[in-house]
């Protein structure tokens, strides 16, 4: 196991399931790169990260935050009432009633944890 993995193990244990590397790790990697005058390729192989990531970190060290915001156009209570009133309607029909896109309705239904209707019996053909 490389020395840096032991040194930075507490940081990785906190961030094992996230897609981004912690800020402290990014700063450490770039500091080592500057201190030892390493190339991007050597730094990438030493720390096990991609060269594109290193170049991105060099431009902007802090990771982007997510943009979680509630739906602004769709009233979630009205949508829940619409689903209860018209359970067999297609999403594009709901979208027309609410004046939004079908994709917007799909995302709103996902937030409400409403799945597509499934037939429990086979169709008569």
C-alpha positions in Angstrom: 0.0 0.0 0.0 1.4 3.4 -0.9 2.5 5.8 1.9 -0.1 8.4 0.9 -2.9 5.9 1.3 -2.0 5.3 4.9 -1.5 9.0 5.6 -4.9 10.0 4.0 -6.9 6.9 5.0 -9.2 8.8 7.4 -10.3 11.1 4.6 -11.1 8.3 2.2 -13.1 6.4 4.8 -15.5 9.3 5.1 -15.9 9.7 1.3 -15.9 6.1 0.0 -19.3 6.3 -1.7 -19.0 9.9 -3.1 -17.9 10.7 -6.6 -15.7 13.6 -5.5 -12.4 13.6 -3.7 -12.2 15.6 -0.5 -10.8 19.1 -0.7 -8.0 18.2 1.7 -6.9 15.4 -0.5 -7.0 17.6 -3.6 -4.9 20.2 -1.8 -2.4 17.6 -0.7 -2.0 16.1 -4.2 -1.4 19.5 -5.8 1.0 20.5 -3.0 3.1 17.4 -3.6 3.0 18.0 -7.3 4.3 21.6 -6.9 6.8 20.7 -4.1 8.4 17.8 -6.0 7.9 19.4 -9.4 6.1 16.3 -10.8 4.3 16.2 -14.1 0.6 15.5 -14.4 1.2 12.0 -15.6 3.6 11.1 -12.7 1.3 12.7 -10.1 -1.7 10.9 -11.5 0.0 7.5 -11.4 1.4 8.2 -7.9 -2.0 9.0 -6.4 -4.2 6.9 -8.6 -6.3 9.7 -10.0 -6.9 10.7 -13.6 -4.9 13.4 -15.3 -8.0 15.2 -16.3 -9.0 15.4 -12.6 -5.6 16.9 -11.8 -6.0 19.5 -14.5 -9.5 20.3 -13.3 -8.3 20.7 -9.7 -5.5 23.0 -10.9 -8.2 25.3 -12.4 -10.7 25.0 -9.6 -9.8 23.2 -6.3 -13.2 23.3 -4.6 -15.8 20.7 -5.9 -19.0 22.0 -7.3 -22.0 21.7 -5.0 -25.2 20.0 -6.2 -28.1 22.0 -7.3 -30.9 20.5 -5.2 -34.0 22.7 -5.4 -37.7 21.9 -5.2 -39.9 22.0 -8.3 -41.1 25.5 -8.8 -43.8 25.1 -11.5 -45.5 21.9 -10.3 -47.6 21.9 -7.2 -46.8 18.6 -5.6 -50.1 18.4 -3.6 -52.1 19.1 -6.8 -50.1 16.5 -8.7 -50.8 13.9 -5.9 -54.5 14.8 -6.1 -54.4 14.5 -9.9 -52.9 11.0 -9.6 -55.6 10.0 -7.2 -58.4 11.5 -9.5 -57.0 10.2 -12.8 -54.9 7.1 -12.0 -54.9 5.8 -15.6 -53.8 9.0 -17.4 -50.5 9.1 -19.3 -47.8 11.5 -18.2 -48.1 13.6 -21.3 -51.8 14.2 -20.4 -50.8 15.3 -16.9 -48.2 17.6 -18.4 -50.8 19.2 -20.6 -53.1 19.9 -17.6 -50.2 21.3 -15.6 -48.7 23.2 -18.5 -45.2 21.6 -18.1 -43.2 19.0 -20.0 -43.8 15.3 -19.7 -40.2 15.0 -18.4 -41.0 17.4 -15.6 -44.0 15.4 -14.7 -41.9 12.2 -14.6 -39.4 13.8 -12.2 -42.2 15.1 -10.0 -43.8 11.7 -9.9 -40.5 10.2 -9.0 -40.2 12.6 -6.1 -43.7 11.6 -5.0 -42.6 7.9 -5.3 -45.4 7.2 -7.7 -44.4 4.4 -10.2 -46.0 3.6 -13.5 -49.2 1.5 -13.3 -48.7 -2.2 -13.6 -51.4 -4.6 -14.6 -51.7 -7.5 -12.2 -53.5 -9.7 -14.7 -52.6 -10.7 -18.3 -54.4 -8.9 -21.1 -57.1 -10.7 -23.0 -56.1 -11.1 -26.6 
